[in-house]
Amino acid sequence: MSKLRLGVIGAGSWAVSSHLPTLARRRDELDFVGVSRIGAEPLERIRRDWDFALASEDYRDVLAEGVDVALIASPTGSHYEHAKAAMESGAHVLVEKPFTIDPAQAWDLVATAERTGRHLVVVFGWNYRPMIRAAKRLMDEHGIGRIEQLSVQMASVTRELLSNTGAYPDAAPDTVPEQSTWTDPAISGGGYAQAQLSHALGLALWFTDLRAASVFSLMSAPLGAPVELHDALAVRYDGGAIGTVSGGSCHEGANGNKHQLEFRAIGEAGQLHVDVEREQAWLWTERGRVDVHVPVEDGDGAYDAEGPTNAIVDLALGRQTDNNSPGELAARTVELLDAAYRSARTGSLEPVSGVTQEVRA
């Protein structure tokens, strides 16, 4: 069987420290055809270190080589252009989160994947972890009835990153991203909500299948930060569910760099609790008297991006595997966050773009 041709657009810190090592372990199935990023010196170093055939600061040169799989790990503001061009060229696409800034662009990428027949996977790594997959199977099998309330809480080490005083602790030291990648809203879309709550929502909305209808938010930018470090969101979902989403930039060293992330969903017939920091997942239903704590092992709650990275390769090869982070899910996170940022600016409850008035009611 011929190898898949791999192109990488946006070879920054996370791509180098996470995605490329995962892809390199599948060299027997992948040809590293081309890589693109801004900066001639780091670009050449990455080409050499990972043995890419082509390196160019123009992503179109990579796509012109004819790639089967494209990793899009460029700054968020460029995801739409790069992912759409890659699918239009015939590539299956893996996109880093946040998916896009603009909800219309997110839904257009979903439509583009359907029109071109390409697989589209977004990097929500927790959705592939063993304890999470086990909890999702329980939810799919038993359910908790119509969702009535959803609370999501997250805190992670981003104070230095988002206040322009340091880098993210897990960043590859030789490819530390430009601060503007995270703290120029035109490029990043915002601060903590974009950088981290996109992960939390990608997890909670996957379990619950909820779609936001309106959002009221408060955001805080202490330390003179150019983007928000803390978020407090009140959300109304279609179907009548309500909930909260909160996020905070915590202190480096306070808890290592283990993410504090949990969500609780209460339905008309039961409830679900998932906590990746404490490595717990529990589902209880009144109907059927299901009361199950998912068996876990130490480290099950730790984050990695191997799951979605391997998924795009397997899907491109035509293998039977689950896409636990499709574009449709990511688009639902984008539209919720877009409404949250609009609410923070206006001080008002803001409707989610594209959701009809009938759904909001």
Stockholm file with secondary structure:
# STOCKHOLM 1.0

chainA/1-361         MSKLRLGVIGAGSWAVSSHLPTLARRRDELDFVGVSRIGAEPLERIRRDWDFALASEDYRDVLAEGVDVALIASPTGSHYEHAKAAMESGAHVLVEKPFTIDPAQAWDLVATAERTGRHLVVVFGWNYRPMIRAAKRLMDEHGIGRIEQLSVQMASVTRELLSNTGAYPDAAPDTVPEQSTWTDPAISGGGYAQAQLSHALGLALWFTDLRAASVFSLMSAPLGAPVELHDALAVRYDGGAIGTVSGGSCHEGANGNKHQLEFRAIGEAGQLHVDVEREQAWLWTERGRVDVHVPVEDGDGAYDAEGPTNAIVDLALGRQTDNNSPGELAARTVELLDAAYRSARTGSLEPVSGVTQEVRA
#=GR chainA/1-361 SS CCCEEEEEECCCHHIIIIIHHHHHTTTTTEEEEEEECSCHHHHHHHHHHHTCSEEESSHHHHHHTCCSEEEECSCGGGHHHHHHHHHHTTCEEEECSSCCSSHHHHHHHHHHHHHHTCCEEECCGGGGSHHHHHHHHHHHHHCCSSEEEEEEEEEESCHHHHTTSSCCTTSCGGGCCCTHHHHCHHHHSSSHIIIIIHHHHHHHHHHHCCCEEEEEEEEECCTTCSSCSEEEEEEEEGGGCEEEEEEEECCTTSSTTCCEEEEEEEETTEEEEEETTTTEEEEEESTTCCEEECCCCTTTTCCCSHHHHHHHHHHHTTCCCCCSSBHHHHHHHHHHHHHHHHHHHHSSCEECTTCCHHHHC
#=GC SS_cons         CCCEEEEEECCCHHIIIIIHHHHHTTTTTEEEEEEECSCHHHHHHHHHHHTCSEEESSHHHHHHTCCSEEEECSCGGGHHHHHHHHHHTTCEEEECSSCCSSHHHHHHHHHHHHHHTCCEEECCGGGGSHHHHHHHHHHHHHCCSSEEEEEEEEEESCHHHHTTSSCCTTSCGGGCCCTHHHHCHHHHSSSHIIIIIHHHHHHHHHHHCCCEEEEEEEEECCTTCSSCSEEEEEEEEGGGCEEEEEEEECCTTSSTTCCEEEEEEEETTEEEEEETTTTEEEEEESTTCCEEECCCCTTTTCCCSHHHHHHHHHHHTTCCCCCSSBHHHHHHHHHHHHHHHHHHHHSSCEECTTCCHHHHC
//
